[in-house]
Amino acid sequence: QVRLVESGGGLVQAGGSLRLSCVVSGSMLSFNALDWYRQAPGKQRELVADINGDNTNYADSVKDRFTISRDDALNIVYLQMNSLKPEDTAIYYCYYRGVWGQGTQVTVSS
C-alpha cells in the first residue's frame, strides 16, 4: 500500500525559501511519476510541478523559482521553493499513483 508523508512547510517571509519533502513508502519511486499540488483557501487544487524520471514540468506561476527533484535511493521527492511570494501560501500535497499525502502548510507573509 502506497503511503505519502509530506514535511517541510512553515511560515516564511516573502523572498524566503522552503524545501518540502515527500517520503514515499510501499512502492519503488524510481518507476513512476510524482506530482506536487497546492490548494489555497477558496481555490481549486492546482498542479505545481511533476517529475517523471529526469523530466520535470512546472506551472508558469512557479517556473524559475521552484525546483522538483528526487532521491530514488531514499524514495523522497523534494520541492525547493525560492523567492516565495504571499500568493504561494497554500497547503502543498504530493500525489503518486492515485494516492494523496496529508499535505503541509506553507504560509508566506508580506
Backbone bond lengths (Angstrom), bond angles and torsions (degrees), N, CA, C in turn:
res aa  C-N    CA-C-N  psi(-1)  N-CA   C-N-CA  omega(-1)  CA-C   N-CA-C  phi
1 Q - - - 1.456 - - 1.522 109.09 -
2 V 1.341 114.74 127.34 1.460 120.00 -178.67 1.524 109.81 -75.53
3 R 1.318 115.99 136.37 1.462 121.53 176.03 1.523 108.13 -136.05
4 L 1.341 115.16 138.29 1.460 121.58 -179.34 1.518 109.07 -121.92
5 V 1.321 116.86 135.21 1.458 120.75 177.59 1.522 108.11 -131.57
6 E 1.336 114.95 116.29 1.460 120.78 178.37 1.520 110.08 -92.88
7 S 1.323 115.69 153.42 1.458 122.10 173.54 1.516 108.84 -156.85
8 G 1.333 115.34 170.63 1.449 120.21 175.25 1.514 115.59 105.16
9 G 1.321 117.07 -5.75 1.453 119.30 178.59 1.521 111.31 -71.51
10 G 1.326 114.99 172.73 1.454 119.65 179.47 1.504 111.30 165.58
11 L 1.325 114.42 -167.67 1.464 122.49 178.90 1.524 108.61 -103.89
12 V 1.317 116.36 129.51 1.458 121.12 -178.96 1.519 108.65 -143.21
13 Q 1.313 115.96 151.35 1.462 119.98 176.88 1.529 110.43 -78.57
14 A 1.303 115.89 155.61 1.465 120.77 176.54 1.523 109.56 -54.92
15 G 1.331 114.87 137.02 1.453 120.58 -176.72 1.515 113.52 93.23
16 G 1.306 116.66 -11.81 1.454 120.95 -179.26 1.513 113.08 -82.67
17 S 1.332 114.40 -174.19 1.468 120.85 -175.95 1.522 110.45 -134.27
18 L 1.320 114.86 152.65 1.448 123.10 171.29 1.525 107.99 -143.02
19 R 1.321 115.70 153.56 1.463 119.91 172.14 1.520 108.88 -123.05
20 L 1.307 115.57 118.57 1.459 121.90 177.01 1.527 109.21 -91.97
21 S 1.323 114.66 147.27 1.461 121.13 176.46 1.519 109.42 -124.55
22 C 1.308 115.63 144.74 1.463 121.81 174.38 1.526 106.80 -128.97
23 V 1.317 115.62 110.44 1.461 120.64 179.16 1.519 108.73 -92.22
24 V 1.322 115.65 125.79 1.461 122.47 -178.68 1.530 109.25 -103.23
25 S 1.307 116.32 128.22 1.459 120.12 174.23 1.517 108.78 -126.51
26 G 1.321 115.82 153.24 1.456 120.98 177.89 1.507 114.23 88.39
27 S 1.345 117.74 2.64 1.459 120.52 179.82 1.512 108.65 -158.43
28 M 1.329 115.27 152.45 1.464 119.30 175.23 1.518 109.12 -82.18
29 L 1.312 116.70 114.46 1.448 121.57 -175.07 1.511 112.54 -61.32
30 S 1.309 117.69 -33.47 1.463 121.04 -168.96 1.522 112.97 -64.55
31 F 1.319 119.06 -16.30 1.456 120.54 -175.37 1.516 114.00 -99.08
32 N 1.321 118.07 3.26 1.451 119.81 -175.05 1.517 112.00 -142.66
33 A 1.337 114.53 163.80 1.451 121.17 177.49 1.524 110.35 -86.72
34 L 1.314 116.49 153.80 1.462 122.17 176.00 1.522 108.81 -134.73
35 D 1.313 115.14 141.43 1.465 122.02 -177.71 1.522 110.55 -116.87
36 W 1.312 115.88 147.74 1.462 122.94 165.40 1.526 107.85 -108.88
37 Y 1.331 115.78 128.30 1.454 122.90 175.21 1.529 108.13 -118.10
38 R 1.316 115.22 166.56 1.459 120.31 171.37 1.523 109.46 -143.72
39 Q 1.320 114.25 153.28 1.460 120.31 176.77 1.511 108.96 -137.39
40 A 1.327 114.51 117.21 1.457 121.50 177.08 1.522 108.43 -89.92
41 P 1.337 117.43 157.58 1.471 119.97 -179.82 1.525 111.90 -55.85
42 G 1.318 116.30 128.47 1.454 121.20 177.75 1.515 115.04 77.63
43 K 1.317 117.11 5.16 1.459 120.07 -178.36 1.524 110.47 -121.25
44 Q 1.331 114.63 162.85 1.459 119.53 177.81 1.529 110.36 -76.62
45 R 1.307 114.99 155.77 1.454 119.83 175.81 1.527 108.36 -67.53
46 E 1.328 116.66 135.96 1.451 120.82 -177.89 1.521 110.61 -128.69
47 L 1.336 114.68 147.74 1.456 120.61 177.75 1.513 109.47 -75.34
48 V 1.317 116.29 128.79 1.460 122.15 -179.53 1.522 110.78 -99.32
49 A 1.329 115.98 -47.71 1.468 120.63 -177.17 1.515 108.94 -160.70
50 D 1.331 115.26 153.88 1.452 118.71 173.84 1.524 109.15 -142.83
51 I 1.327 114.10 157.12 1.460 120.13 -179.20 1.521 108.25 -138.53
52 N 1.336 114.13 133.66 1.462 121.05 179.45 1.517 106.44 -140.87
53 G 1.306 116.36 104.41 1.456 119.98 -171.48 1.513 109.41 64.14
54 D 1.318 115.50 -123.55 1.470 120.59 177.59 1.524 112.86 -95.30
55 N 1.308 116.55 0.64 1.463 120.54 -177.38 1.526 110.63 -91.94
56 T 1.318 116.04 134.01 1.461 121.68 178.43 1.517 110.25 -129.86
57 N 1.328 115.19 151.20 1.458 121.57 176.34 1.520 108.42 -138.59
58 Y 1.337 115.81 149.01 1.452 120.47 -177.05 1.526 110.13 -135.67
59 A 1.316 114.74 149.00 1.456 119.69 169.30 1.519 108.36 -66.51
60 D 1.315 115.99 147.94 1.467 120.15 -179.28 1.528 111.41 -57.11
61 S 1.317 116.49 -33.67 1.463 120.64 -175.32 1.531 113.16 -68.99
62 V 1.332 117.49 -17.45 1.469 119.49 -177.48 1.525 112.43 -119.52
63 K 1.326 116.11 -3.91 1.466 119.91 -177.86 1.522 109.62 -57.10
64 D 1.305 116.66 138.92 1.467 124.92 179.76 1.522 113.21 74.24
65 R 1.330 118.03 -1.07 1.469 120.80 175.70 1.523 111.67 -117.23
66 F 1.330 116.52 -33.71 1.463 121.62 -177.96 1.520 109.14 -108.33
67 T 1.334 115.37 147.98 1.454 121.26 175.95 1.523 109.49 -135.00
68 I 1.328 115.60 125.63 1.458 120.83 176.29 1.523 108.46 -99.65
69 S 1.326 115.54 138.64 1.456 119.54 179.72 1.522 108.83 -149.14
70 R 1.325 115.67 168.36 1.459 119.06 -175.73 1.513 110.09 -138.40
71 D 1.309 115.49 150.17 1.456 122.64 171.15 1.526 105.50 -123.89
72 D 1.326 115.85 98.15 1.461 119.52 -175.08 1.529 112.18 -68.16
73 A 1.303 117.11 -27.23 1.468 119.22 179.36 1.527 110.90 -67.02
74 L 1.333 116.09 -34.65 1.462 120.74 -179.48 1.522 112.35 -98.00
75 N 1.343 116.43 -6.11 1.473 120.55 -177.22 1.525 111.86 59.85
76 I 1.324 116.08 44.86 1.462 121.61 -179.29 1.525 109.12 -126.85
77 V 1.308 115.61 140.12 1.463 121.64 170.35 1.531 107.50 -116.75
78 Y 1.325 115.17 135.65 1.458 121.41 -177.53 1.528 110.16 -110.44
79 L 1.304 115.33 153.75 1.453 121.93 169.27 1.522 107.13 -130.15
80 Q 1.324 114.65 102.71 1.464 120.71 177.05 1.517 108.07 -84.20
81 M 1.313 116.31 123.32 1.466 121.00 -176.03 1.521 108.55 -119.24
82 N 1.313 116.10 115.13 1.466 122.37 179.22 1.523 110.08 -114.09
83 S 1.312 115.15 165.12 1.471 121.54 177.96 1.521 110.66 48.59
84 L 1.307 115.84 48.59 1.466 120.27 -175.98 1.517 111.96 -64.55
85 K 1.329 114.68 146.04 1.446 122.61 -179.57 1.532 109.31 -120.75
86 P 1.315 118.22 156.98 1.468 119.72 177.33 1.534 112.60 -54.81
87 E 1.326 116.68 -32.72 1.470 119.33 -179.69 1.527 112.93 -72.64
88 D 1.322 117.54 -5.84 1.465 120.23 173.22 1.532 111.82 -82.93
89 T 1.320 116.99 -5.69 1.459 120.83 178.79 1.525 110.32 -61.09
90 A 1.319 115.82 125.13 1.465 121.28 -176.40 1.528 108.81 -178.94
91 I 1.313 115.07 170.49 1.459 120.19 165.92 1.522 106.47 -89.87
92 Y 1.306 116.08 130.18 1.459 121.95 -178.30 1.532 109.13 -105.38
93 Y 1.336 113.91 131.38 1.452 121.28 -176.97 1.529 110.12 -123.27
94 C 1.314 116.47 144.74 1.454 118.00 166.34 1.527 108.62 -101.79
95 Y 1.320 114.00 152.24 1.466 122.23 -174.52 1.510 108.10 -136.43
96 Y 1.323 115.86 129.98 1.461 119.76 -173.65 1.514 109.45 -153.65
97 R 1.299 115.89 121.51 1.472 122.62 175.90 1.528 111.74 51.08
98 G 1.326 115.92 44.84 1.458 120.58 175.17 1.513 114.82 82.64
99 V 1.313 117.21 4.75 1.462 121.50 -176.66 1.534 109.55 -115.99
100 W 1.326 115.65 138.00 1.466 121.96 176.17 1.522 109.82 -105.16
101 G 1.346 114.63 144.61 1.442 118.77 168.72 1.525 110.42 -78.24
102 Q 1.323 116.18 -179.11 1.470 120.82 -177.41 1.516 112.42 -83.43
103 G 1.322 116.74 -14.68 1.455 121.52 178.11 1.520 112.82 92.89
104 T 1.323 114.84 155.56 1.461 121.99 175.29 1.522 108.13 -137.35
105 Q 1.316 116.07 133.25 1.462 121.65 -174.28 1.531 110.76 -80.88
106 V 1.304 115.12 130.92 1.467 122.26 172.26 1.523 107.87 -118.62
107 T 1.317 115.98 124.91 1.461 121.27 178.71 1.520 108.48 -125.94
108 V 1.323 115.32 124.23 1.457 121.36 -179.49 1.522 108.21 -113.79
109 S 1.320 116.82 118.78 1.458 120.96 -179.39 1.523 110.43 -93.17
110 S 1.308 114.58 148.60 1.477 119.57 -178.34 1.521 111.42 -88.42
